[in-house]
Amino acid sequence: MIAAVAFAALGGIGVFVASVMASRPAPTRAALGPSGVVTRCERAVAERLVSPGSMRRVGASTPALERGSWSVVVEVDSQNAFGALLRSRWGCRVDDATGVVTDARQLD
């Protein structure tokens, strides 16, 4: 009985959160902006690292918008599997209409 009440309460929260998320507008160029592009690229890079918690951004190029897609290069320091700190450069493409990272790859 208690589990059913807890499940019903949590289910109601899930429906509320889903309805709030659905009511948010899709990001636009003005909402995303260059700093938003860099942030999304950093998140995509962190997902691909062995030790994402050790990642620190060293630099980033100025994001460029061309043909509906932002491109940016981000340089980060992060630890490898042995704990050694390495610097790497990553190139990202972010869709302007949706804000989704469509490509993130290590450049060197």
C-alpha positions, 0 to 999 in steps of 0.5 A: 500500500505504501509503495503504491502511494509512493509510486503514484506520488512520484508518477504525478511529479514525473507528469508535472516535470514532463509538462513543464519541459514540454512548454519550454520553447526550443532554443533560438540563435538569440537564446543559444549564442556563442557562449551557449555553443561553447558550453554545449561543446564542453558537455559533449567533450566531457561525455567522451573523456575517460575522466570528465571530472578532471576536465578544465577548459583552457581555451575556445575559438570564437564560435562561427555560424554558417548554414544553420550550424555553429562551429567551435574549437575547444581546448581542454586539459583532462586526465587519462586512464593513468592519471596523467594530465593531457591537453587536447583540442576538440571541434564541435558543430551545434545545430542553430535551430535545436541547440543539439551537438551534431558532431564532436571530435578530437582534433589532435 
